[in-house]
């Protein structure tokens, strides 16, 4: 079993910054890719940013230049630095890991964090 624990959300004024973290623990052989998604009220969950095991990153057009995804392989942790926040960034943010489990390294499993609320308001 694998557990993901998120932290770092909160209430911030427009133009402010936040740093989200998501740490994985449990029976992990390797982490193939990590990502951050968000879901605003009444909207579908959308991919915000992703990073592969090799460090390649991908961003939604709406966050390019403001969001930065990074990872710490030693800590099995992914981060999302969010700058220049806008009210439309308000959402619940979820981390997502694609993991090869220790019990079957040839397999691939998908895990989600519990979600952390980001609210941008003056």
C-alpha positions in Angstrom: 0.0 0.0 0.0 1.0 3.6 -0.7 -0.1 6.7 1.0 0.1 10.3 -0.2 0.0 13.2 2.2 -0.5 16.7 0.9 0.2 20.0 2.7 0.6 23.7 2.0 -2.8 25.0 0.9 -4.5 28.0 2.4 -6.0 31.4 1.9 -3.9 33.9 0.0 -4.4 37.4 -1.6 -4.2 37.9 -5.3 -0.6 38.1 -6.4 0.6 36.0 -3.5 2.4 32.7 -3.4 2.0 29.2 -2.0 4.0 26.1 -2.0 2.2 22.7 -2.0 3.9 19.5 -1.0 2.9 15.9 -1.5 4.9 13.0 0.1 4.5 9.3 -0.7 5.2 6.5 1.7 4.7 2.8 1.7 5.7 -0.1 -0.6 7.3 1.8 -3.4 9.8 0.3 -5.9 10.0 3.5 -8.0 8.0 6.5 -8.9 7.4 6.9 -12.7 5.7 10.3 -12.7 4.1 12.8 -10.5 1.5 15.5 -11.1 -0.8 18.1 -9.7 -4.4 18.5 -10.6 -7.1 20.9 -9.5 -10.8 21.0 -9.3 -12.8 24.2 -8.9 -16.5 24.1 -7.8 -18.7 23.0 -10.6 -15.8 22.2 -12.9 -13.9 19.0 -13.9 -10.6 18.1 -12.5 -7.8 19.3 -14.7 -4.1 18.7 -15.0 -2.0 21.6 -13.8 1.5 20.3 -14.0 3.4 17.0 -14.2 7.0 15.8 -13.9 8.5 12.5 -15.1 11.2 10.4 -13.4 13.7 12.0 -15.8 12.7 15.5 -14.8 10.7 16.5 -17.8 7.9 18.9 -17.0 4.6 19.8 -18.5 2.2 22.7 -17.6 -1.3 23.7 -18.4 -1.3 26.9 -20.5 -3.2 28.8 -17.8 -0.4 28.4 -15.3 2.8 28.6 -17.4 5.2 31.1 -16.0 3.5 31.2 -12.6 3.6 27.6 -11.4 6.7 25.4 -11.0 6.7 21.7 -10.3 9.7 20.0 -8.8 10.5 16.7 -7.1 12.8 15.3 -4.4 13.5 11.7 -5.3 15.1 10.9 -2.0 12.0 12.1 -0.1 9.5 10.7 -2.6 8.0 14.2 -2.6 6.6 16.5 -5.3 6.2 20.2 -4.9 4.2 22.9 -6.6 5.4 26.5 -6.2 2.5 28.8 -7.1 3.3 32.4 -7.7 1.2 35.4 -8.9 -2.0 33.7 -7.7 -5.2 34.8 -9.3 -8.8 34.3 -8.0 -9.4 31.8 -10.8 -6.7 29.6 -9.3 -9.1 28.9 -6.4 -9.6 25.1 -6.3 -8.9 21.9 -4.4 -5.4 20.8 -5.5 -4.7 17.0 -5.7 -1.3 15.3 -6.2 -1.1 12.2 -8.3 1.6 9.6 -8.5 2.3 6.8 -10.9 4.1 4.2 -8.9 5.7 0.8 -9.5 5.0 -1.1 -6.3 7.7 -3.1 -4.5 5.6 -6.3 -4.7 5.4 -6.2 -8.5 7.9 -3.7 -10.0 6.6 -4.5 -13.5 3.2 -3.1 -12.6 2.0 0.5 -12.5 -0.4 1.9 -9.9 -2.1 5.3 -9.7 -2.5 7.1 -6.4 -4.2 10.4 -5.4 -3.6 12.7 -2.5 -6.4 13.8 -0.2 -6.6 17.3 -1.7 -5.7 20.6 -0.3 -7.8 23.8 -0.6 -6.2 26.9 -2.3 -8.4 30.0 -2.0 -7.3 33.3 -3.7 -9.3 36.2 -2.4 -8.8 39.7 -1.1 
